[in-house]
Amino acid sequence: MPECSWLKQEFLIDDEWDGVGLDAWLRHFKAGIGAGCSSLGDAFWITLGAVSLQLLPAVTEQIQAMRATVAFESGIWIITHDLLDQEVSFLNTTTGLVETFALVPEGGERSAGSYSVELMGIPAVETARGSVTLDSVMALCYLQQVHASHTVYGGANANDLAVTIEVCFNLLDEQTAKLKARSTAAKRSASNAATALKKAREQRTAYGLPVSLDLDADEARLSKALDSANAEVQRLENELETHLALLAVRTSEQADALKTAADAGAAADRAQHALAPLYEDRGQARAALAQAEQDTQQRTHCPACEQPLQQATGLGPVCYLCRQPDAAHSQRQARQRQRVATSRAALAAVENNLKTAQQQAHKAVDTRTARAQAAHKAVSRTDAYRAAEITPREKAKSQAVATAAGNRAAIAAVKDRRKELARMNDLERQAERAAADAEQARLAWAMAEGDAQLVRERTAKELSVIFAETVIPMAPDKIRSASIDPKTFMPKLNGRTPKQLARSAGMINIANNGLHLTFLKAARALPGVRLPRALWLDSSIDGLGAGDEGALLASRVLQAVTATAGDGAQIILATAHDLPPFAGAVTTEHDSHHPVVPHARTATDDIS
């Protein structure tokens, strides 16, 4: 049975180390809420490398590192946990040996918790079923306040806990444990192989259970179809190349026709625009001619009164209007006639230019119409050629390409099914090998299981005796029988399981205290038990109830605690109750103003 004694727990706060002594057979922290007792217990196991516990933020914001002094069979060790680097260093004060391990290592390296377990004298066994870890060992040696009234074994990982119980109580030696783990792993492997084979067979059944000859025939047929589709694609590509060249010529002709039509349209627009000034010139010429002709006409009415003018006579040329002598009459009439002739000639010239421009405009419009018709014919001819020669071949080519792709996919599927066929053969061989290995492992475990079962039942009976002797005096009026289940190592009171006990006030608490005291007694008394002879009880009797009945139950539990401590067994107890007389007890009182960590800053939040 391994020796283990907890001597001291220290904390680095503001670059100063200080802490609390634990070196006593019964170390009693008389304290209530706010004194930090729960944080002290958690900190001790975290220092050793436990990963399932978490310190409160009010604690971590003060503490830089933690240090525990523990006596093992190999000597006194100082274990330092650097919270920043998440590393734990182990110093053997006797030999000077120093080992450093990560709290959570990578790449399969050894962890700090695993090293602590081995220092306790417990093999750090790792199997496919589970492993012996510091956290699972802690569940047997540390009863937390948070779990004492609710769960057994503090919510530890079930698989790891099962392996840890087998190793710590010597139910299975290391070789037998490996045989059991190998049997379980081989059975699981055989089941997985059988499942994979079943799925492969179901998949093969879905497409008709083809054999190798069927796959050969399918691949040959599909390869021939693929060659035919590829040949069709090549033929259509050659034809398309020729027709696309012709289409390019027609497209070029179409572009030229469209450009010519556009040019003709622009010319017609220019000719139409050129008529406008000529029409304006003609209008001005006509107005000038009308004015000139009007000027040659004699007035017959007075411009004022509009009455006919009298035709008076006189000597010589006279004015036709006022009848006064007019010596320049003949010259003025000659100028007027000349102006009329000039206006008429100008109008004739403008008319001639306009006629010429109109003829050119009509010609340009006719040219534009003819070119537009020619361009339309070119577009229609190109579209018709594309529709007749290009589009059908492109469609046929797309279909041929799709057919070829489908054939290639079908050939790939045939090859995959051929691989599946080969894989199925491999799966059949693997399933046979896995089944054979599982049977061999089962037989090997079966040979050892009988002895292991006898050891388990015998150990459970021995523990049941200790458990009954310990727990029945705690509540003799309520507990008639007490035992340890040989299969699960769960406590039973009056034949009731922990789940059933949880419905009875205080009973799960009594069962937990009695179970952990039983393990401590077993470590001290039973040969082959590999548990450390030390137990940490963190306010574990606070859930026993109030009033006289609760006080009586607490008193009886404390009597069991003091009766167990000493004689090589160490108990650390945090409770506000007074202890029964015990010669080896060391008691210190604490509260929120005087916490268990002497140099903790009390102005911060509670660290309990």
Sequence and secondary structure as in RCSB ss.txt:
>XXXX:A:sequence
MPECSWLKQEFLIDDEWDGVGLDAWLRHFKAGIGAGCSSLGDAFWITLGAVSLQLLPAVTEQIQAMRATVAFESG
IWIITHDLLDQEVSFLNTTTGLVETFALVPEGGERSAGSYSVELMGIPAVETARGSVTLDSVMALCYLQQVHASH
TVYGGANANDLAVTIEVCFNLLDEQTAKLKARSTAAKRSASNAATALKKAREQRTAYGLPVSLDLDADEARLSKA
LDSANAEVQRLENELETHLALLAVRTSEQADALKTAADAGAAADRAQHALAPLYEDRGQARAALAQAEQDTQQRT
HCPACEQPLQQATGLGPVCYLCRQPDAAHSQRQARQRQRVATSRAALAAVENNLKTAQQQAHKAVDTRTARAQAA
HKAVSRTDAYRAAEITPREKAKSQAVATAAGNRAAIAAVKDRRKELARMNDLERQAERAAADAEQARLAWAMAEG
DAQLVRERTAKELSVIFAETVIPMAPDKIRSASIDPKTFMPKLNGRTPKQLARSAGMINIANNGLHLTFLKAARA
LPGVRLPRALWLDSSIDGLGAGDEGALLASRVLQAVTATAGDGAQIILATAHDLPPFAGAVTTEHDSHHPVVPHA
RTATDDIS
>XXXX:A:secstr
   EEEEEEEEEETTEEEEEE  SSEEEEEE TTS HHHHHHHHHHHHT SS    HHHHTTEEEEEEEEEETTE
EEEEEEETTTTEEEEEETTT  EEEEESS STT  BHHHHHHHHTT    B SS B  HHHHHHHHEE HHHHTT
 SGGG  HHHHHHHHHHHTTSS HHHHHHHHHHHHHHHHHHHHHHHHHHHHHHHHHTT   HHHHHHHHHHHHHH
HHHHHHHHHHHHHHHHHHHHHHHHHHHHHHHHHHHHHHHHHHHHHHHHHHHHHHHHHHHHHHHHHHHHHHHS   
B TTT  B      SSSB TTT  B TTHHHHHHHHHHHHHHHHHHHHHHHHHHHHHHHHHHHHHHHHHHHHHHH
HHHHHHHHHHIIIIIHHHHHHHHHHHHHHHHHHHHHHHHHHHHHHHHHHHHHHHHHHHHHHHHHHHHHHHHHHHH
HHHHHHHHHHHHHHHHHHHHHGGGSTTT S EEE TTT  EEETTB HHHHTTSTTHHHHHHHHHHHHHHHHHHH
STT    SEEEEESTTTTS SHHHHHHHHHHHHHHHHHHSBTTBEEEEE SS     TTEEEEEEBTTB SSTTS
 TTS    
